[in-house]
């Protein structure tokens, strides 16, 4: 494997914009006056709300029960009173019930219920107990997909995880929260990786880090040596990766790190891999070392319209407006607000949109001034940029003509909506929006 590995097919090179926040240490903010805790902040069915208006809840108390196999528990991020229950729209557009919680003036201190300060001995747990604990703690993939962790790490019969791949790539422009976790919380992050490795027993653990974070790669390697971390008798390995978007997509990451292609419609485990995000590893550490459920996360607040870009540790349910205020507000009115990164994130307009488990970035961006949309000139740039090897221009023309079934036959469902095609398009076609529409209509057909 070369020093700087990567996937071979397609990809683009947007300016990374990370200098706005990469050198800003994580700051824990004071509690906001109100939190909106969604029951639907994970892939699958929303959790069933267990509480009602007027109920008092304690920090870490389960307030939402997983309602199906693909679902996740939800816990209260603070001690306080549920003052309302209402339907709330997430940044992704999904709608679910939300508990509106007003925090108590006094929050749990050391030794009190809800403080989660007592160290736990997770190494004495067997695999079944560890998977059950993952489910109880409401752990999900926090890189954006929010797949329930207890499902991901319950390997199907006959499947073997040869590699646990830790996704520390963070290839989206502006986002630096995973970078700060590596620099500031390396030992805790690595213990979270160790928990997951204990469950699936991989032959190797590979930590993928892009070339614009070489200081983090060096730091993680030093901590691996110091901690003596092994998998399959070999030290955990840091794989440095070239800067190329979407290097952090699991298909591209698996290809770059272990050289295996995930077939259409298949998952990483089908080629012997399991992928774990950096923020997910930290939440796993907290859940197993201190029994702390997934009730907080680090969010990058950045963009040219933010006065004080940075990385902030906040409780789940914090409103975007509160984060914007604490980051100094806007220097000018943004053209758009985005949850996540600018390539695959979700644009939203309501500043009271809450932070969820998969909400890693809050961006306030200026007008990109791309130019007006023109007719497709069949230049083929979108085809060259597609990391999956699809034909975006053909899929687009089929969708705009309403030929959804034909579009599905061209591999539409394999599209990861990464935005490489739209980024490359000189006609400024809204390709990703078309593909989302085509998938939705194709499923209906």
DOBA-640439 format. One line per 8 residues: number of its first residue (from 1); their letters; for each residue y, x, z of N, C-alpha, C. Coordinates in steps of 0.2 Angstrom, whole numbers. Layout:
// DOBA-640439
NUM	A	Y X Z Y X Z Y X Z; ...
This chain:
// DOBA-640439
1	XXXXXXXX	-6 4 0 0 0 0 6 4 0; 11 3 -4 17 7 -5 21 6 2; 26 11 3 30 10 9 34 4 9; 37 2 3 41 -5 3 37 -9 -2; 33 -13 1 29 -18 -3 33 -24 -5; 30 -28 -10 33 -34 -11 29 -38 -16; 30 -44 -17 27 -48 -22 29 -46 -29; 25 -47 -34 27 -45 -41 31 -50 -45
9	XXXXXXXX	29 -56 -44 31 -61 -49 38 -64 -47; 43 -64 -51 49 -68 -50 53 -65 -44; 57 -70 -41 62 -68 -36 69 -66 -38; 73 -67 -33 80 -65 -35 83 -61 -29; 90 -59 -30 93 -54 -25 100 -57 -23; 100 -62 -20 107 -65 -17 110 -60 -12; 116 -59 -12 119 -55 -6 117 -58 0; 115 -53 5 112 -55 11 117 -58 16
17	XXXXXXXX	123 -56 16 128 -59 21 127 -59 28; 122 -54 30 120 -54 37 125 -50 41; 130 -46 38 134 -42 42 139 -46 46; 140 -53 45 144 -57 49 141 -58 56; 135 -58 57 132 -59 63 127 -54 66; 124 -50 62 118 -46 64 119 -41 70; 126 -39 71 127 -35 77 129 -38 83; 129 -45 83 131 -49 88 125 -51 93
25	XXXXXXXX	125 -49 99 119 -50 103 119 -57 105; 113 -60 107 111 -67 108 115 -69 114; 119 -74 114 123 -77 119 120 -84 122; 118 -84 128 116 -91 131 122 -95 132; 123 -101 129 129 -105 130 128 -110 136; 133 -112 139 133 -117 144 130 -123 141; 128 -128 146 125 -134 144 130 -139 141; 129 -142 135 134 -147 133 133 -153 137
33	XXXXXXXX	138 -158 136 138 -164 140 133 -169 138; 130 -168 132 125 -173 130 121 -170 125; 114 -172 125 109 -169 120 106 -175 117; 104 -174 110 100 -179 107 94 -176 105; 88 -178 109 82 -175 108 77 -179 104; 76 -177 97 73 -181 92 65 -181 94; 62 -187 93 55 -187 93 51 -184 87; 55 -184 81 53 -182 75 56 -175 73
41	XXXXXXXX	54 -170 76 57 -163 74 51 -158 73; 46 -161 70 40 -157 68 37 -160 62; 33 -156 58 29 -159 53 24 -164 55; 23 -170 52 18 -175 54 22 -181 57; 18 -185 61 20 -191 64 25 -189 70; 30 -193 70 35 -192 76 31 -193 83; 33 -190 88 30 -191 95 32 -198 97; 28 -201 101 29 -207 104 34 -206 111
49	XXXXXXXX	39 -209 111 44 -208 117 41 -212 123; 40 -208 128 37 -210 134 42 -213 140; 49 -212 138 54 -214 143 58 -219 140; 62 -222 145 67 -227 143 74 -226 146; 79 -229 143 86 -229 146 86 -229 153; 89 -225 157 90 -225 164 85 -221 168; 80 -218 164 75 -214 167 78 -207 169; 77 -204 174 78 -197 176 73 -192 174
57	XXXXXXXX	74 -187 170 69 -182 168 71 -175 171; 66 -171 171 66 -164 174 66 -160 168; 69 -154 168 68 -149 163 61 -147 162; 59 -148 156 52 -146 154 47 -152 154; 50 -158 157 45 -163 157 44 -166 150; 38 -168 149 36 -171 143 39 -178 142; 43 -179 137 46 -186 136 43 -189 129; 40 -185 125 37 -188 119 30 -185 118
65	XXXXXXXX	25 -190 117 18 -188 116 16 -188 109; 13 -182 107 10 -182 100 6 -188 98; 8 -191 92 5 -198 91 -1 -197 86; -2 -191 83 -8 -191 78 -10 -183 79; -15 -182 74 -18 -175 74 -12 -170 72; -8 -172 67 -3 -168 65 4 -171 68; 5 -169 74 11 -171 78 12 -166 83; 17 -167 87 19 -162 93 22 -165 98
73	XXXXXXXX	21 -163 104 24 -166 110 31 -163 110; 35 -167 114 42 -166 115 44 -166 122; 48 -161 124 50 -161 131 57 -161 132; 59 -163 138 66 -163 140 69 -156 141; 74 -154 137 77 -147 138 81 -146 144; 83 -151 148 87 -151 154 85 -156 159; 87 -155 165 86 -161 170 92 -165 169; 91 -172 169 96 -176 168 94 -183 167
81	XXXXXXXX	98 -188 165 97 -195 164 97 -197 157; 92 -201 155 92 -204 148 97 -209 148; 103 -209 144 108 -214 144 107 -218 139; 103 -217 134 102 -221 128 96 -219 124; 93 -223 120 88 -222 115 90 -225 109; 91 -220 104 93 -223 97 90 -219 91; 91 -222 85 88 -219 79 93 -214 77; 91 -208 76 95 -202 74 93 -199 68
89	XXXXXXXX	97 -197 63 95 -193 57 95 -186 58; 90 -182 57 89 -175 57 93 -172 51; 94 -166 52 97 -162 46 93 -163 40; 87 -163 40 82 -164 35 83 -171 31; 86 -176 35 86 -182 32 81 -187 36; 76 -184 39 71 -188 43 74 -192 48; 72 -198 49 75 -203 55 69 -204 60; 71 -203 66 66 -205 72 70 -207 78
97	XXXXXXXX	67 -209 83 70 -211 89 72 -204 92; 77 -205 96 80 -199 100 82 -201 107; 80 -197 112 82 -198 119 89 -195 120; 94 -199 122 101 -196 123 101 -194 130; 102 -188 132 101 -185 139 108 -183 141; 110 -185 147 116 -182 150 114 -177 156; 115 -171 155 112 -166 160 115 -167 167; 111 -166 172 114 -166 179 118 -160 180
105	XXXXXXXX	123 -161 185 127 -155 187 123 -149 189; 118 -151 193 114 -145 195 107 -145 191; 106 -139 189 100 -138 185 95 -134 189; 89 -134 188 84 -131 192 85 -123 193; 85 -121 199 85 -114 200 79 -111 202; 78 -104 203 72 -101 205 68 -105 210; 62 -106 209 57 -109 214 58 -117 214; 62 -120 210 63 -127 210 59 -129 203
113	XXXXXXXX	57 -136 204 53 -139 198 58 -138 192; 55 -136 186 59 -135 180 62 -129 179; 61 -124 184 64 -117 183 60 -113 178; 54 -113 179 49 -109 175 50 -102 175; 50 -99 182 51 -92 183 45 -89 186; 40 -92 187 34 -89 189 29 -87 184; 27 -80 184 23 -77 179 16 -80 179; 13 -82 173 7 -84 173 2 -79 170
121	XXXXXXXX	-5 -80 172 -10 -75 169 -13 -79 164; -11 -78 158 -14 -82 152 -20 -78 149; -21 -72 151 -26 -68 149 -33 -70 152; -33 -74 157 -39 -77 160 -41 -83 156; -37 -86 152 -39 -92 148 -44 -91 143; -48 -96 142 -52 -96 136 -49 -99 130; -52 -98 124 -48 -100 118 -47 -108 118; -52 -112 120 -51 -119 120 -45 -121 124
129	XXXXXXXX	-44 -118 130 -39 -119 135 -32 -117 132; -32 -111 128 -26 -109 125 -24 -113 120; -28 -116 115 -26 -121 110 -23 -127 113; -27 -129 119 -24 -135 122 -17 -134 125; -16 -128 128 -10 -126 131 -4 -126 125; -6 -124 119 -1 -124 114 1 -131 112; -4 -135 112 -2 -142 111 2 -145 116; 0 -144 122 4 -147 128 11 -144 128
137	XXXXXXXX	12 -138 126 19 -135 126 23 -137 120; 20 -141 115 24 -143 110 26 -138 105; 22 -132 104 24 -127 100 23 -129 93; 27 -127 89 27 -128 81 30 -121 78; 29 -121 71 31 -116 67 39 -116 67; 43 -111 69 50 -112 70 54 -108 64; 50 -106 59 53 -104 53 56 -109 49; 55 -115 50 57 -121 46 52 -126 44
145	XXXXXXXX	46 -124 44 40 -128 42 38 -133 48; 39 -131 54 38 -134 60 30 -137 60; 26 -134 57 19 -136 58 16 -135 65; 13 -140 68 10 -139 75 6 -133 76; 7 -129 81 4 -123 82 -3 -124 83; -5 -129 87 -12 -130 90 -16 -131 84; -13 -134 78 -17 -136 72 -18 -130 68; -13 -126 67 -13 -120 63 -18 -115 66
153	XXXXXXXX	-19 -114 73 -23 -109 76 -30 -112 77; -31 -118 76 -38 -121 76 -41 -120 69; -44 -114 69 -47 -112 62 -53 -117 60; -53 -119 53 -58 -123 51 -65 -120 52; -70 -123 52 -77 -120 53 -78 -116 47; -81 -110 48 -83 -106 42 -77 -102 40; -71 -102 42 -65 -98 40 -64 -93 45; -62 -87 43 -61 -81 47 -54 -78 45
161	XXXXXXXX	-50 -77 51 -44 -74 50 -44 -67 50; -44 -64 44 -44 -56 44 -38 -53 46; -32 -57 44 -26 -54 46 -21 -59 49; -18 -57 55 -13 -61 57 -6 -58 55; -2 -61 51 4 -59 48 10 -62 51; 14 -57 54 20 -60 58 26 -59 53; 29 -65 52 34 -66 47 41 -64 51; 43 -58 50 50 -56 53 54 -54 47
169	XXXXXXXX	53 -57 41 56 -55 35 64 -58 35; 65 -64 37 71 -67 37 75 -66 31; 72 -68 25 75 -66 19 81 -70 17; 82 -76 20 88 -80 18 94 -77 20; 99 -77 16 106 -75 17 109 -78 24; 113 -74 27 117 -76 33 113 -76 40; 106 -78 39 102 -78 46 101 -72 49; 102 -71 55 100 -65 59 97 -66 66
177	XXXXXXXX	95 -72 67 92 -74 74 85 -70 75; 81 -70 70 75 -66 70 76 -59 71; 81 -56 68 83 -49 69 85 -48 76; 89 -52 78 91 -51 85 85 -51 90; 81 -56 89 75 -56 93 71 -50 93; 70 -47 87 66 -41 87 70 -35 91; 77 -35 90 80 -30 93 81 -31 101; 81 -37 103 83 -38 110 77 -41 114
185	XXXXXXXX	72 -44 111 66 -47 114 59 -44 111; 59 -38 109 53 -35 106 47 -36 110; 47 -34 116 41 -35 120 39 -42 121; 43 -46 122 41 -53 123 38 -56 116; 42 -54 111 39 -57 104 32 -54 103; 31 -48 105 25 -45 104 19 -48 108; 21 -50 114 16 -53 119 14 -60 116; 19 -63 113 18 -70 109 13 -69 104
193	XXXXXXXX	14 -63 100 9 -61 95 2 -60 98; 2 -57 103 -4 -55 107 -8 -61 109; -4 -66 111 -8 -73 113 -11 -76 107; -8 -76 101 -10 -79 95 -16 -75 92; -16 -68 93 -21 -64 91 -28 -65 95; -26 -66 102 -32 -68 106 -36 -74 104; -32 -79 101 -35 -85 99 -39 -84 93; -37 -81 88 -40 -81 81 -44 -74 80
201	XXXXXXXX	-43 -69 84 -47 -63 84 -47 -60 77; -41 -58 74 -40 -55 67 -43 -48 67; -44 -46 61 -46 -39 60 -40 -34 61; -34 -37 59 -28 -33 59 -22 -38 61; -17 -35 63 -10 -38 64 -5 -34 60; -2 -38 56 3 -35 51 10 -38 53; 15 -34 54 22 -37 55 26 -35 49; 28 -40 45 32 -39 39 39 -39 40
209	XXXXXXXX	43 -34 39 50 -33 40 54 -31 34; 59 -34 32 62 -32 25 67 -26 26; 68 -23 21 71 -16 21 78 -16 24; 82 -22 24 88 -22 27 88 -22 35; 82 -21 38 81 -22 45 77 -16 47; 78 -10 44 74 -4 46 74 -2 53; 80 -3 56 81 -1 63 76 -6 67; 75 -12 65 71 -17 69 64 -14 68
217	XXXXXXXX	62 -12 62 55 -10 60 53 -4 64; 58 1 65 57 7 69 56 5 77; 60 0 79 60 -2 86 53 -6 87; 51 -10 83 45 -13 84 39 -9 84; 39 -4 79 34 1 79 34 5 86; 39 7 88 40 11 95 37 7 100; 38 0 101 36 -4 106 28 -5 105; 26 -6 99 18 -6 98 15 0 101
225	XXXXXXXX	18 6 99 14 12 102 15 12 110; 21 10 112 21 10 120 17 5 123; 16 0 120 12 -6 123 4 -5 122; 3 -1 117 -4 1 115 -8 -5 112; -4 -9 108 -7 -15 105 -12 -14 100; -18 -17 100 -23 -16 95 -26 -23 93; -28 -23 87 -32 -29 84 -37 -26 80; -44 -28 81 -49 -25 77 -50 -18 78
233	XXXXXXXX	-48 -15 84 -48 -8 86 -43 -4 82; -38 -7 79 -33 -4 75 -26 -6 78; -21 -1 78 -14 -3 81 -11 -8 76; -7 -13 79 -3 -17 75 1 -13 70; 2 -16 64 5 -12 59 11 -15 56; 17 -11 56 23 -14 53 23 -12 45; 24 -18 41 24 -17 34 31 -18 32; 35 -12 30 41 -13 27 41 -16 20
241	XXXXXXXX	46 -21 19 46 -24 13 52 -24 9; 52 -24 2 58 -23 -2 62 -30 0; 69 -29 -1 73 -34 -1 73 -39 -7; 69 -44 -7 69 -49 -13 67 -56 -10; 71 -60 -12 70 -67 -10 65 -71 -15; 61 -75 -13 59 -77 -6 53 -73 -3; 55 -67 -1 50 -63 2 47 -66 9; 50 -70 12 48 -73 18 44 -79 17
249	XXXXXXXX	43 -82 11 39 -87 10 31 -85 11; 27 -89 14 21 -87 16 16 -84 10; 17 -88 5 13 -86 -1 15 -79 -3; 21 -77 -4 24 -71 -6 22 -66 -1; 23 -67 6 22 -63 11 14 -61 11; 10 -65 11 3 -64 10 1 -59 5; 4 -61 -1 3 -56 -7 6 -49 -6; 11 -49 -3 15 -42 -2 11 -38 3
257	XXXXXXXX	8 -41 9 5 -38 14 -2 -36 13; -6 -41 11 -13 -40 10 -16 -40 3; -11 -41 -2 -13 -41 -9 -17 -47 -11; -17 -53 -7 -21 -59 -9 -17 -64 -11; -19 -68 -17 -15 -73 -20 -18 -80 -17; -14 -84 -14 -16 -90 -11 -16 -95 -17; -22 -98 -18 -23 -102 -24 -19 -109 -23; -18 -112 -29 -14 -119 -29 -17 -124 -24
265	XXXXXXXX	-13 -127 -20 -16 -132 -15 -20 -129 -9; -20 -122 -9 -23 -119 -3 -18 -117 2; -21 -115 8 -17 -112 13 -19 -105 15; -15 -101 18 -16 -94 20 -23 -93 22; -26 -97 27 -32 -96 30 -38 -96 24; -36 -99 18 -41 -99 13 -42 -92 10; -37 -88 11 -38 -81 9 -39 -76 15; -40 -79 21 -41 -75 27 -35 -73 31
273	XXXXXXXX	-30 -77 30 -23 -75 34 -21 -81 38; -17 -79 43 -13 -84 47 -6 -81 48; -1 -85 46 6 -82 46 9 -85 52; 13 -81 56 16 -83 62 24 -81 62; 28 -85 63 36 -83 63 38 -80 69; 43 -76 69 46 -72 74 48 -77 80; 52 -82 78 54 -86 84 48 -90 87; 43 -92 83 37 -95 85 34 -91 90
281	XXXXXXXX	33 -84 89 30 -79 93 34 -79 100; 40 -79 100 44 -79 106 43 -85 110; 43 -91 107 41 -98 110 34 -98 113; 30 -94 110 23 -94 112 23 -90 118; 26 -84 118 27 -80 124 29 -84 130; 35 -88 129 38 -92 135 33 -97 138; 29 -100 133 24 -105 135 18 -103 139; 16 -97 137 10 -94 140 12 -90 146
289	XXXXXXXX	17 -86 146 19 -82 152 23 -86 157; 26 -91 156 30 -95 161 29 -102 161; 24 -105 156 23 -112 156 29 -116 153; 34 -112 150 40 -115 147 39 -119 141; 39 -125 140 38 -129 134 43 -127 129; 43 -129 123 47 -127 117 54 -132 118; 58 -129 122 64 -133 124 71 -129 122; 70 -123 119 76 -120 117 75 -115 112
297	XXXXXXXX	80 -113 108 79 -108 103 86 -104 101; 85 -99 98 91 -95 96 93 -98 89; 99 -99 88 102 -101 81 108 -97 79; 107 -95 73 113 -91 70 118 -96 68; 124 -95 70 130 -99 68 134 -94 63; 135 -95 57 138 -91 53 141 -94 47; 144 -90 42 147 -93 36 154 -91 36; 157 -90 30 164 -88 30 169 -93 33
305	XXXXXXXX	167 -99 35 172 -104 38 171 -104 46; 167 -100 48 166 -99 56 170 -94 59; 174 -95 64 179 -91 67 175 -85 70; 169 -86 74 166 -81 78 158 -82 77; 156 -79 71 149 -80 69 145 -76 75; 139 -78 76 135 -75 81 128 -79 82; 124 -77 87 118 -79 88 118 -82 95; 116 -89 96 117 -92 102 110 -95 104
313	XXXXXXXX	108 -94 110 103 -98 113 105 -104 116; 102 -110 114 104 -116 116 98 -121 117; 99 -126 121 93 -131 122 92 -135 115; 86 -137 114 85 -142 109 88 -148 110; 92 -151 105 95 -157 106 103 -156 106; 105 -149 106 112 -148 106 115 -150 100; 121 -153 100 124 -155 94 127 -150 90; 127 -150 83 130 -145 79 138 -144 81
321	XXXXXXXX	141 -150 82 148 -149 84 149 -145 90; 145 -145 95 146 -141 101 145 -133 99; 140 -132 95 139 -125 93 145 -122 89; 148 -127 84 154 -125 80 160 -123 85; 161 -128 90 166 -127 95 165 -120 98; 159 -118 101 158 -112 105 159 -106 100; 158 -107 94 159 -101 89 166 -101 86; 170 -104 90 177 -103 88 180 -108 83
329	XXXXXXXX	176 -113 81 178 -118 76 178 -115 69; 181 -119 65 182 -117 58 189 -114 57; 188 -109 53 194 -105 50 198 -109 45; 194 -113 41 196 -118 36 190 -123 35; 192 -129 32 187 -134 31 182 -132 27; 175 -132 29 170 -129 25 168 -134 19; 166 -132 14 164 -136 8 157 -140 10; 153 -136 14 147 -139 16 144 -136 23
337	XXXXXXXX	141 -140 27 137 -138 32 130 -137 31; 126 -132 33 119 -131 31 115 -130 37; 109 -133 38 104 -132 43 99 -127 40; 99 -121 43 94 -116 40 98 -111 35; 95 -109 30 98 -104 25 101 -108 19; 105 -104 15 108 -107 10 104 -109 4; 98 -105 4 93 -106 -2 89 -112 -1; 86 -113 5 81 -118 6 83 -123 12
345	XXXXXXXX	89 -122 15 91 -126 20 93 -133 18; 95 -137 23 97 -144 22 105 -145 23; 108 -147 18 115 -149 19 116 -155 23; 121 -156 27 122 -162 31 129 -163 32; 131 -169 34 138 -170 35 140 -172 42; 136 -175 46 137 -177 53 137 -171 57; 143 -169 60 143 -164 65 140 -165 72; 137 -171 73 134 -173 79 126 -172 77
353	XXXXXXXX	124 -169 72 117 -168 70 114 -163 75; 108 -165 78 106 -161 84 102 -155 81; 102 -149 85 97 -144 84 90 -146 86; 86 -144 81 78 -146 82 74 -139 83; 68 -140 84 64 -134 85 64 -129 79; 65 -132 73 65 -128 67 72 -126 64; 77 -127 68 84 -127 66 86 -120 67; 85 -115 63 87 -108 64 94 -106 63
361	XXXXXXXX	97 -110 59 104 -107 56 109 -113 56; 115 -112 57 120 -117 56 126 -114 52; 126 -115 46 131 -112 41 136 -116 39; 143 -114 39 148 -117 37 151 -113 31; 150 -115 25 151 -112 19 157 -114 15; 160 -109 11 166 -111 7 163 -114 0; 167 -117 -4 165 -119 -10 163 -113 -14; 157 -114 -17 154 -108 -21 157 -107 -28
369	XXXXXXXX	160 -112 -30 163 -112 -37 159 -110 -42; 153 -113 -43 148 -111 -48 150 -113 -55; 154 -118 -56 156 -120 -62 152 -127 -63; 154 -130 -69 152 -137 -70 145 -137 -74; 141 -142 -73 134 -142 -76 135 -143 -83; 131 -139 -87 131 -140 -94 123 -141 -96; 122 -142 -103 116 -143 -105 111 -137 -105; 105 -138 -103 100 -132 -103 100 -129 -110
377	XXXXXXXX	100 -122 -110 100 -118 -116 94 -115 -117; 89 -117 -113 82 -114 -114 82 -106 -114; 86 -103 -109 86 -96 -109 80 -93 -106; 77 -97 -102 71 -94 -98 72 -90 -92; 78 -90 -89 79 -86 -83 76 -90 -77; 76 -96 -77 72 -100 -72 65 -98 -72; 62 -97 -78 55 -95 -78 53 -88 -75; 58 -84 -77 57 -77 -75 58 -76 -67
385	XXXXXXXX	62 -81 -64 64 -80 -57 59 -84 -53; 55 -88 -56 50 -92 -51 45 -88 -48; 44 -87 -42 39 -83 -39 32 -86 -39; 32 -92 -41 25 -96 -41 22 -95 -48; 27 -94 -53 25 -93 -60 25 -100 -64; 29 -105 -61 29 -111 -64 34 -111 -70; 35 -117 -74 40 -117 -79 45 -123 -77; 50 -120 -73 55 -125 -71 59 -129 -76
393	XXXXXXXX	60 -126 -82 64 -130 -87 60 -135 -90; 53 -134 -91 49 -140 -93 48 -145 -88; 47 -143 -82 47 -148 -76 53 -153 -76; 59 -149 -76 65 -153 -76 66 -158 -82; 65 -156 -88 65 -161 -93 61 -166 -93; 55 -165 -90 50 -171 -89 52 -176 -84; 55 -173 -79 58 -177 -73 64 -181 -75; 68 -178 -78 74 -182 -80 73 -188 -86
401	XXXXXXXX	67 -187 -89 65 -192 -94 60 -197 -90; 59 -196 -84 55 -201 -80 48 -200 -81; 46 -194 -84 38 -193 -85 36 -189 -79; 35 -193 -73 33 -189 -67 26 -187 -67; 22 -191 -70 15 -190 -70 14 -183 -74; 17 -182 -79 17 -176 -83 19 -170 -80; 25 -171 -76 28 -166 -72 23 -164 -67; 19 -168 -64 14 -166 -59 9 -162 -62
409	XXXXXXXX	7 -163 -68 2 -159 -71 4 -152 -73; 10 -151 -73 13 -144 -74 13 -140 -68; 11 -142 -62 11 -139 -56 17 -140 -52; 20 -146 -52 26 -148 -48 25 -147 -41; 19 -149 -39 17 -149 -31 17 -142 -29; 16 -137 -33 16 -130 -31 23 -127 -30; 28 -131 -32 35 -128 -31 36 -128 -24; 39 -123 -21 41 -122 -14 48 -124 -13
417	XXXXXXXX	52 -126 -18 59 -128 -18 63 -122 -15; 61 -116 -17 65 -110 -14 72 -109 -17; 73 -112 -23 80 -112 -26 81 -106 -31; 76 -102 -32 77 -96 -36 79 -98 -43; 76 -104 -46 77 -106 -52 85 -108 -53; 87 -112 -48 94 -115 -48 99 -109 -47; 97 -104 -43 101 -98 -42 102 -94 -49; 97 -94 -53 97 -91 -59 100 -94 -65
425	XXXXXXXX	101 -101 -64 102 -105 -70 110 -105 -72; 111 -102 -78 118 -102 -81 121 -109 -82; 117 -114 -83 119 -121 -84 121 -125 -78; 119 -121 -72 121 -124 -66 117 -131 -65; 111 -132 -67 107 -138 -67 104 -138 -59; 104 -144 -57 102 -145 -50 94 -146 -50; 91 -140 -51 84 -140 -52 80 -142 -46; 82 -140 -40 78 -141 -34 78 -149 -32
433	XXXXXXXX	84 -152 -33 85 -159 -32 81 -163 -36; 80 -161 -43 76 -164 -48 69 -163 -46; 67 -158 -43 60 -157 -41 58 -161 -35; 62 -161 -30 61 -165 -25 60 -173 -27; 65 -175 -31 64 -182 -34 58 -183 -37; 56 -178 -42 50 -178 -46 43 -179 -41; 43 -175 -36 38 -175 -31 37 -182 -28; 43 -184 -26 43 -191 -22 41 -196 -27
441	XXXXX	43 -197 -33 41 -202 -38 34 -201 -40; 32 -194 -41 25 -193 -43 20 -195 -38; 22 -195 -32 17 -197 -27 16 -205 -27; 22 -208 -28 22 -215 -29 18 -218 -35; 18 -214 -40 14 -216 -46 7 -215 -45
